[in-house]
């Protein structure tokens, strides 16, 4: 087929139309993609430059995530430090409270002069005896309010006792001459107190250790030995309370000998109680007493797991326990009495009360229990074992009253074969018994010796050579709460991880700031566990230990605050770099866009112009073809 021939004008118009269509296609692509450079063909320089900028922006965007995670790791550490600091401040408050709760140490003394100087200062707190002290003849110690004398074993938590020896040689003793005169809120602990009484008489209200109209007395872990050199010298109590309130606790051993000697005297409305105490009492001499509770409703309570052993040895008309116009109460405790004469004299309006879970064992040469114009109350869980070696076990006379609750265990033993129970002018609880015979029958009353039921020899041995029990108490600090807080502190430090990194356990976090890794920050951690920040004092045995802990806590809190400042500085650096990186990414992206993005307004205008040009080209092509169309008219 022959080739079609176009006129010059038609071919010119056709070429113009083809160019217009090509430009329209290019403009349409730019409008659809929004870019003026879509491939390297469009503009190799701009295309590859934009790609480089976009690639760097993409790399930095990935680093932003790493920076964000680094920031979170630092925030986890700083948050943990804030809480850890609160724990340490709480521990410091516990230590400070414990320190304030305990009395301060006034002085540590080694001789009489230092001791008397410390007392005369009037300061309240502990006077610590570093060495044994022998006082000058007739020199007494008169404590002032709030003053306490303790052996150094009290602070060091040992059973060691410091010894104070008094030398008494006067014609007439009065209450102000008492060897050791207690004050309100005084305490004696870890002491061995002894006195040699050479001559002179001692009236009823004077003794070796005396509390007269005082309150808040505490006596624990002491030995008191009042020794009278002449058998004719009368003396009163080794430990005496007159119109006073006191608590006896720990290991207490008291020995008193001499005419009318009393080991422990509680009288004139005094209120004295034992708490978890082991008290060994040994009295010796004519008319001597182990314990006397007397006058104006005085009260002596053996309570809270205590054990009291009394041995009234030899002498004429002595008693193990003598109570009149007063109350003696035993509950949740044991009382053992050995007496060469009468075990218990409950007389003249006194009340002897055997409370719940109490056990009373009495061994005497004459009467175990002389109840004279007084009252005995025995709870249902009490155990009463009375043994008389010579006369009757219980003498109940002159209007005395016995009230035995059902379930009480009472054993009366009289090895001589005489009556276990003697009654005269009695008032017995009628709901239980109606006569002396019935009363005796309802008890366990035996004519045979049952001495093996109680090991009296062991009780004597304990009194003569007392053993140290676990009842011993020392200066007590609130260490358990302190240790609990430190344990929680360490747990918190161990839990301060974020994505496996713990800046509080000496681990390091590396944060990169650019795509090559040449710009970075190492956030160096620190081990701030309790031991590593100097909290090494975990036991408080002395006041110095508590003070040391307070100092350690102060230093540790300072270390935490300094490390928190370091982390805060690193946090600011990373945050600033994060902001910079975000801005740089925007700059890079914007630069790439300027190289490749099309101006949509311009491209739209171009499209409109090309559409017009296309229409004109079509019209021109139509006009060019009219010459050829004229030939048709010839036919």
Residue, then its C-alpha position, 0 to 999 in steps of 0.5 A: x500500500x502506498x504511503x499517505x502523503x500529508x500536506x506541510x501544514x497538516x504535518x506541522x499541526x500534527x507535530x504540534x498536537x503530539x508535543x502538546x499531548x506529551x506535555x499533558x502526560x508529564x503534567x498529569x504525572x506530576x499532578x498525580x504524584x505531587x512530584x516534579x522528579x519521580x525518577x532519575x530520568x526526570x532529574x538525576x542530580x535532584x533525584x539522588x540528592x533527595x534520596x540521600x536526604x530522605x535516607x538520612x532522615x529515615x536513619x535518624x528517625x530510627x534513632x529517635x526511637x532509641x533515644x525515646x527508650x533511653x529517656x524512659x530508662x533514665x526516667x525509670x531510674x530517677x523515679x526509683x531514686x525518688x522512692x528510694x530516697x523516701x525509704x531512706x528518709x523513713x529509715x532515718x526517722x525510725x533511727x532518730x525516733x529510736x534515738x530520741x526514745x532512749x535516754x542519752x548517756x550522761x557520762x561514762x564513769x570509773x570512780x566515785x568522784x566521776x559518778x557523784x559529779x554526773x549525778x550532781x549535773x542534774x542531767x537526765x539519762x544513763x550514767x554508765x559504770x565502766x568499772x567497779x566502784x567502792x564508795x567511801x564510808x557512809x557515802x550514799x548515792x541520791x539520783x535525780x529525776x530521770x537519772x539511771x545507773x547501768x553497767x556497760x553490759x546494758x549498752x553492749x548487750x552482755x550479761x556483765x555487771x558493774x559492781x558498786x560497794x557501800x560501806x555503812x558504819x553509823x549509829x543511827x540510820x535514817x532514810x536520807x542515808x540510804x545507800x542508793x536512793x532512787x528518783x522518779x523515772x530511774x532505772x538500775x540495770x546490769x549492776x551488782x550492788x552490795x553493802x557491808x553494814x558494820x553497826x547502827x540500827x536501821x529503821x523500817x523505811x530505810x534500806x540498801x536500795x530505796x524508792x520513797x514516793x517515786x514513780x516510773x522505777x524500773x529495776x532489771x538484771x541486778x544483784x543486791x547483797x546486804x551483808x550485816x557483819x554483826x548478828x546483833x545489828x538490825x537492818x531493814x530491806x535490801x530493796x525497799x519501795x515506800x509509796x512508789x511504783x516500780x517494775x521488776x524485770x530480767x534477772x534479779x538476785x537479792x540476799x539480805x541477812x541480819x536481825x529483821x532483815x527483809x530482802x524485798x519490802x513493798x509497803x505504804x500503798x506501793x504498786x510493784x509488779x514483775x514482768x518476765x522476771x526471774x527473781x531469786x531471794x535469800x534472807x537469813x537471820x532472826x525474824x527475817x523475811x524474804x518478801x514483805x507486802x504491807x500497809x495501806x493496800x500495797x500491791x505486789x504482782x508476780x505477772x507475765x511469765x515471771x518466776x520468783x524463788x524465795x528461801x528464808x534460811x534459819x533464824x527464829x520466826x522468819x517468813x518466806x512471804x509476809x503480807x498484811x493490809x495488802x495484796x499479793x497476786x500471782x498470775x501466769x507465773x510461778x512462786x516457789x518458797x522454802x522457809x525454815x519457819x513459816x512459808x506464807x503469812x497472810x495476815x491482818x486483812x491481807x489478800x493472797x490471790x492465785x490467779x490464772x495459770x499460776x503455780x505456787x509451791x511452798x515448803x516450810x518447817x512449820x506452817x506452809x500457809x498461815x491465813x490469819x484474819x485474811x483472804x485467799x482466792x484461788x482461780x480455777x487454773x491455779x496450782x497450789x502445792x503446800x508441804x509442811x515438815x512439822x506442823x499443819x499445811x494450812x492454818x485458817x484462823x481468826x475469821x479468815x476466808x478461803x475462796x476456791x474456784x472449781x477446777x483449782x488444783x491444790x495438794x496439801x502434804x503433811x509428812x508428820x501425820x498431823x492435820x493437813x488443814x486446821x480451821x478456826x472461826x472460818x468463813x469458807x465459800x459455802x458453795x464449795x465446802x461446809x466444814x473443815x472436814x469436807x474442805x480437806x476431803x476435797x483437796x489432795x491431802x496426803x500423810x505421806x511425804x511427796x517431797x519429790x514432787x518439787x525439787x527443792x534442792x534445785x531451787x536452793x541451788x538456783x538461789x545460791x548460784x543463780x544462772x543467767x536466763x534469756x529474760x535478760x533485757x538490754x537497751x532496746x532499739x527499734x532495729x526490726x523496722x529499720x531492717x525491714x525498710x532497708x530490705x524494701x529499699x534493696x528490693x526497689x533498687x533491684x526492680x528499677x529495670x527498663x528493657x533489661x537495663x538497671x542504671x541503679x545496679x552499676x549498668x551503663x546505657x549507650x544512646x546514639x545520636x547520629x547514624x554513624x554512631x560517632x555521636x553518642x552519650x554513655x549514661x553511667x549507672x551506679x550501684x546504690x544498694x544499701x551496702x554500696x552506699x555505706x549503710x553497713x550498720x544493720x544492728x543496733x546494740x548501743x546508742x552509738x550504733x544508732x547515731x552511726x546509722x543516722x550518719x550513714x543515712x544522711x550520707x546515703x541520701x546525699x549520694x542519691x540526690x547527687x546521682x539523681x542530679x547526674x541522671x537529670x543532667x543526662x536526661x536533659x542532654x538526651x531530651x535536647x538531642x531528641x528535639x534536635x534530631x526531630x527538627x533535623x529530620x524535618x529539615x532533611x525531609x523538607x530539603x528533599x521535598x524542595x528538590x522533588x516536589x512539584x508546584x501544584x498551582x503551577x502544574x495545574x496552570x500548565x495543564x489548563x494551558x496545555x488543554x487550551x493548546x491541544x484544542x487550538x492544535x486540533x482546530x488548526x489541524x482541521x483548518x489545514x485539512x480544508x484544502x484537501x476537502x475542497x478537491x471533493x467538491x470537484x466530484 
